[in-house]
Amino acid sequence: MIIRKTLFLAPVISIFLVLFTMTARGALPQSVDGQELPSLAPMLEKITPAVVNIATEGRIQLRQNPLFNDPFFRHFFDFPDQPIERKTQSLGSGVIVDAKRGLVLTNNHVIANAVEITVTLRDGRHLNAEVIGTDPETDVAVIRIPAEDLTDIETANSDVLRVGDFVVAIGNPFGLGQTVTSGIVSALGRSGLGIEGIEDFIQTDASINPGNSGGALVNLRGELVGINTAIFSQSGGNIGIGFAIPINLALDITEQLLETGEVRRGYLGVYAQDLDKDLAEAFGLKKNTGAVISKIIKDSPAEKAGLKPGDIVLMVDDKPVRHSADVKNHIGMLRIGEKVEFEIMRGGKRKTIDVEIEAPEMSQPMAVNQRLQGMTLGDLDENHSLFGEVEGVIIVEVERGSPAWASGLRRGDIITLVNHKPVRSVKEFLAEVDKQTDPLLIRMIRGNSAAFVVIK
């Protein structure tokens, strides 16, 4: 989750044989043939001050017995008229990427819903951090700490990584303190894992465990190539499958967050699906790699450019497409106004079509009724998601500390059901809410997960 192989096979074998012989005699050599033994220590001594530990404190509202919502009951037993909250704490890691400005890269899930963020440096200093911006879709977050005597880390070009390149992971697993592990790049471009909305992971066998999230993945030069993010495990511990966000992607997100405080993604206006074996045969293709366009939104950039349902997407900007997630990830990282080149198969013939990314047209936000004070909604156009049939309304803004915030609703959540009834517009949502006097059962989608929330 790397770069040139600086340890060559023959010298390593020679050193191993000498070590074996010397160990048998009860001593270890300091050098072999006049050369010091290979070690990562000099590189690590230089860069580990740039990797920090992050501790966060948040608050969540506790579910309570319905009797506590009865005004008479609360008054009789003298219960405070305020939500019951519980403090939450989490640990993670971060990487200083700009010492002069005090900028630290980490994961969004490390600091999500935090009200207090404390960064601990290698030298023992504890610093309060402020959030510059977050992007849940890629799980990237940027925070700032006081820029005093900081050490940052140089970044590499993660696009040139190869499977087999050596990597080192640095982080704070299980809250133990700074820990270093090593391995290789096991795979590149991992997607479709359901971890984030946009996925293009580096996979590594360098041990990554809970608490490593937001930490550094570096090459043997000590250059940052990725931000450690997740592990694949059924037990919660490391089994040799870890994932990191490529630093090129993370830096692109960082630039946008520094400019505007958020990431504004355009839309293409297509729905697509993976091209399985049966579909490939039906379209007369020999291979089942690619994505087939199943729907085109009216008046969308895709329709204007000439894309049609049934087109098989083979390449996007000269990058091969294996499945629909490849297209989604690529488009999701483009800025509004940029152009993307599609190489498609239509009627057995290859064709190239250029499409300009446009801003999604959100309807005018509308405020909701009294029971959901502090929340602003907007209609969810079909183009909100590049792929996937989603109907509902989107939460445009939630005031911190408001009733809506206390209910667990957050900006970007998509509400699809109210009391088991589908809502496709703000008008439908308000009509359903206004006619209900009982608690509201709301189904919402957040990222790759869905949940029900009860609004009293």
C-alpha positions, 0 to 999 in steps of 0.5 A: 500500500517500491522502488528500484531494487537496491539489494542485488541477489548475488551480494545478498547470497554472499553476505548470507553465506558469510553470516552463516559461517560467522554465526557458527563460529559465535561472532557476527561480522560488521562488514563483508569484503570491506563493505557495511552490511545493508540496513534500512536504518539510515533511511528510516532515521531520516524520515521517521520524524515525518510520520506522526501518531494521531489521537482523536476524540469525538462524540456520538449520541446514545440511543435511549428508551422512548420514555425519555422522549416524553416531556412529562416523564423527563420533567417528573424524573428531572432528566436534562433536556439534552441528548445523551452523548458518549465520548469516542476515541480512536488512534491512527497515523499521519504523514507530514508532507509540508513542514513549512505549512504544517500539513499532515496527510492522513485518512478521512476515517481516522479523523471522521466526526472528531471534535479534537485531534491531537498529533504526537511527533516522534520527539514527543511533542503533542500538538492540536490539529485543525482540519483543512478538508476531507474527501470520504470518497477516496478516504483522504484527509488533510490536517494542519499543525503548528509549523515549528521544527517539523520534518516532512517527507519527499514524495515519489511518482507512484505511477512508476511503481511495479509489482515486486518493488520493495516498500516499508510501512511506518505507522502506529499499530494498535497504539503501540507507538511508531513501528516499521515493517517491510515487504514488497508491492504485491499488486497495483490498481486494486479496486472493487473492494468496497472499502472506498467510493473511489479505489485504486489501491497499492497492495502490499505484504508489508504488515499493516494493522489497525492504527497504521491507517494514515501512515506512510508507505515508502520506497527504499529511498525513503520517498513517500509512495502511498498512504496506508489505509486498510487491511484484508483480514477476517480476524482483524490482524495482518495476514499479508494483504494491506492496501495503500492510497497511491500518493499521486492520487492523495496529492491531487486530492490534497491540492483540491482541498487546499484550494477550496476545502472540498473536492468537486467532482464532475459527472459523465452521465452514464451507467455501466456494468461489468462485462461478464462472459455471457455479455461478452459472447452476446456482444460478439467479443472474445474477451470479457474485459471492459465495461458495457454502457447500460444507460445514458442520461439525457442532455449529459456530457456523455450523450452530447459526445455521442456515447450510446447504450451498448457501447463497450468501453475498452480504454479511458485515456489510453488506460485499459478498462477491466471493469466498470470500476476502472472507468468510475475511478478514472472519471472520479479523479478528473476536474470539471472542464477536463476532457477524457478520451474513450476508446469503445467498441460499437458494432464490432468496430473500434471508435474514439470519443472525447467527452468533457467533464461537466459540473453536476446540476444540483437543484436548489437546496431546500430546508426541511421541517421543524423535526430536522432543523439544521439540515438542508436537502437537495434533489439527487440527480441521476448524475450524482453517481457515475454508476449505480442506480440510486434514487433519493435526496442528498443532504447538502449541509448539516449544522453541527450541534443541530437536531439533525446532527444529533440524529447522526445525519451528515453532509453527503448522506443520501436518503432513499426511504422515509417510513419504508416509502421511497422518496425521489425528490425533496418535495416527496420527502417533505410531503412524507415527513410533514404528514407523519406525527410518529417517529420517522424511520429513515434509510440513508446511504453513506459511502458504500454502506447503508443504515436506518435512522430513527428521528423522534 
